[in-house]
């Protein structure tokens, strides 16, 4: 038998059903609201950056760092081993050609020079003495040769006399043979003497050349010491600015040790550095853009250092404008290596909206003031511009701020 439900319980059940229905309606409303908010939102114009698509040139670049250096810097080294006696200028001083920078103690080198000079004089005197001795020896040989010639003439006369005596019956055959033998011996001796004279001449010339060559070598060493003494007066050979001066008075410096650096501040270059991961893209002759604050200078890569240190590749940049007022020694600058360039392409100013992908979503303003999300294809890019290959037309305005928080939004109201 069914139990009759009270009116109170019926009302309670109806109230419960109404609450459940209301909760379902609220839930549906919230879902619809969330979907609408996901598909349609708004943003203040002052909070975003926008750029207009235009036609122009775009260059693809690699980002590097750089430091301004004088294009020409003379390294002044010590020509001798000496002690620094006095310095006349400090680093940072402007100098003129011929102006004295510092002074070295030249006493030891001067003593060596004087010693070398005496040795050169001795060598020259030795050459003169050798020439006189050799001339006397050669003269004696010539006299001996003349005596031999006279003796041969006498022996020839003896042979003729011996032959005449034999014909007259007063001489013998043995006497003739003896005279002829003496003549042949004298002739051989003369030939030997003539050969000695010839060899003596050659020996004399060789000895004299050797002595003269030794004297010339000694003289060149003397001239070298003289040049070193002259260079020991450390002066500027050209106008410029001293970037370094060794001011350690009383310290000993070796030959070839750096004493000062003289820079010509009339022209500058850039010493650049980039990760060796890009080594295969860095080429001599490639265009380079230098950014100093908001100013850009252009140049070209002229040299790549052969060695890599700490995974860093170094290179030199020659500037088209070498004497800009913005350039200062040791100034840190931004360097951009141009790897590719395209002309007459659609480009948009670079900004946080571009994440580096070749295809990505961007918000583009419509004529009704709202921004719609579009999928665009990206090409070349650099620090200033990004190439738009597809998805945006010339004259359209693009939001270039970071819009990551609106990644699920299809449309934006721009207030």
Secondary structure in CASP SS format (residue, H / E / C, confidence):
PFRMAT SS
TARGET T0000
AUTHOR 0000-0000-0000
METHOD secondary structure of the structure
MODEL  1
X C 1.00
X C 1.00
X C 1.00
X C 1.00
X C 1.00
X C 1.00
X H 1.00
X H 1.00
X H 1.00
X H 1.00
X H 1.00
X H 1.00
X H 1.00
X H 1.00
X H 1.00
X H 1.00
X H 1.00
X H 1.00
X H 1.00
X H 1.00
X H 1.00
X H 1.00
X H 1.00
X H 1.00
X H 1.00
X H 1.00
X H 1.00
X H 1.00
X H 1.00
X H 1.00
X H 1.00
X H 1.00
X H 1.00
X H 1.00
X H 1.00
X H 1.00
X H 1.00
X H 1.00
X H 1.00
X E 1.00
X E 1.00
X E 1.00
X E 1.00
X C 1.00
X H 1.00
X H 1.00
X H 1.00
X C 1.00
X C 1.00
X E 1.00
X E 1.00
X E 1.00
X C 1.00
X E 1.00
X E 1.00
X E 1.00
X E 1.00
X E 1.00
X E 1.00
X E 1.00
X E 1.00
X E 1.00
X E 1.00
X E 1.00
X E 1.00
X E 1.00
X E 1.00
X E 1.00
X E 1.00
X E 1.00
X E 1.00
X E 1.00
X E 1.00
X E 1.00
X E 1.00
X E 1.00
X E 1.00
X C 1.00
X C 1.00
X C 1.00
X C 1.00
X E 1.00
X E 1.00
X E 1.00
X E 1.00
X E 1.00
X E 1.00
X C 1.00
X C 1.00
X C 1.00
X C 1.00
X C 1.00
X C 1.00
X E 1.00
X E 1.00
X C 1.00
X C 1.00
X C 1.00
X C 1.00
X E 1.00
X E 1.00
X E 1.00
X E 1.00
X E 1.00
X C 1.00
X C 1.00
X H 1.00
X H 1.00
X H 1.00
X H 1.00
X H 1.00
X H 1.00
X H 1.00
X H 1.00
X H 1.00
X H 1.00
X H 1.00
X H 1.00
X H 1.00
X H 1.00
X H 1.00
X H 1.00
X H 1.00
X H 1.00
X H 1.00
X H 1.00
X H 1.00
X H 1.00
X H 1.00
X H 1.00
X H 1.00
X H 1.00
X H 1.00
X H 1.00
X H 1.00
X H 1.00
X H 1.00
X H 1.00
X H 1.00
X H 1.00
X H 1.00
X H 1.00
X H 1.00
X H 1.00
X H 1.00
X H 1.00
X H 1.00
X H 1.00
X H 1.00
X H 1.00
X H 1.00
X H 1.00
X H 1.00
X H 1.00
X H 1.00
X H 1.00
X H 1.00
X H 1.00
X H 1.00
X H 1.00
X H 1.00
X H 1.00
X H 1.00
X H 1.00
X H 1.00
X H 1.00
X H 1.00
X H 1.00
X C 1.00
X C 1.00
X C 1.00
X C 1.00
X H 1.00
X H 1.00
X H 1.00
X H 1.00
X H 1.00
X H 1.00
X H 1.00
X H 1.00
X H 1.00
X H 1.00
X H 1.00
X H 1.00
X H 1.00
X H 1.00
X H 1.00
X H 1.00
X H 1.00
X H 1.00
X H 1.00
X H 1.00
X H 1.00
X H 1.00
X H 1.00
X H 1.00
X H 1.00
X H 1.00
X H 1.00
X H 1.00
X H 1.00
X H 1.00
X H 1.00
X H 1.00
X H 1.00
X H 1.00
X H 1.00
X H 1.00
X H 1.00
X H 1.00
X H 1.00
X H 1.00
X H 1.00
X H 1.00
X H 1.00
X H 1.00
X H 1.00
X H 1.00
X H 1.00
X H 1.00
X H 1.00
X H 1.00
X H 1.00
X H 1.00
X H 1.00
X H 1.00
X H 1.00
X H 1.00
X H 1.00
X H 1.00
X H 1.00
X C 1.00
X E 1.00
X E 1.00
X E 1.00
X C 1.00
X C 1.00
X C 1.00
X C 1.00
X E 1.00
X E 1.00
X E 1.00
X E 1.00
X E 1.00
X E 1.00
X C 1.00
X C 1.00
X C 1.00
X C 1.00
X C 1.00
X C 1.00
X E 1.00
X E 1.00
X C 1.00
X C 1.00
X C 1.00
X C 1.00
X E 1.00
X E 1.00
X E 1.00
X E 1.00
X E 1.00
X E 1.00
X E 1.00
X E 1.00
X E 1.00
X E 1.00
X E 1.00
X E 1.00
X E 1.00
X E 1.00
X E 1.00
X E 1.00
X E 1.00
X E 1.00
X H 1.00
X H 1.00
X H 1.00
X H 1.00
X H 1.00
X H 1.00
X C 1.00
X C 1.00
X C 1.00
X C 1.00
X C 1.00
X E 1.00
X E 1.00
X E 1.00
X E 1.00
X E 1.00
X E 1.00
X C 1.00
X C 1.00
X E 1.00
X E 1.00
X E 1.00
X E 1.00
X E 1.00
X E 1.00
X E 1.00
X E 1.00
X E 1.00
X E 1.00
X C 1.00
X C 1.00
X C 1.00
X C 1.00
X E 1.00
X C 1.00
X C 1.00
X E 1.00
X E 1.00
X E 1.00
X E 1.00
X E 1.00
X E 1.00
X E 1.00
X E 1.00
X C 1.00
X C 1.00
X C 1.00
X C 1.00
X C 1.00
X C 1.00
X C 1.00
X C 1.00
X C 1.00
X C 1.00
X C 1.00
X C 1.00
X E 1.00
X E 1.00
X E 1.00
X E 1.00
X E 1.00
X E 1.00
X E 1.00
X E 1.00
X E 1.00
X E 1.00
X E 1.00
X E 1.00
X E 1.00
X E 1.00
X E 1.00
X E 1.00
X E 1.00
X E 1.00
X C 1.00
X C 1.00
X C 1.00
X C 1.00
X C 1.00
X C 1.00
X C 1.00
X C 1.00
X C 1.00
X E 1.00
X E 1.00
X E 1.00
X E 1.00
X E 1.00
X E 1.00
X E 1.00
X C 1.00
X C 1.00
X C 1.00
X C 1.00
X E 1.00
X E 1.00
X E 1.00
X E 1.00
X E 1.00
X E 1.00
X E 1.00
X E 1.00
X E 1.00
X E 1.00
X E 1.00
X E 1.00
X C 1.00
X C 1.00
X C 1.00
X E 1.00
X E 1.00
X E 1.00
X E 1.00
X E 1.00
X E 1.00
X C 1.00
X C 1.00
X C 1.00
X C 1.00
X C 1.00
X C 1.00
X E 1.00
X E 1.00
X E 1.00
X C 1.00
X C 1.00
X C 1.00
X C 1.00
X H 1.00
X H 1.00
X H 1.00
X C 1.00
X C 1.00
X C 1.00
X C 1.00
X E 1.00
X E 1.00
X E 1.00
X E 1.00
X C 1.00
END
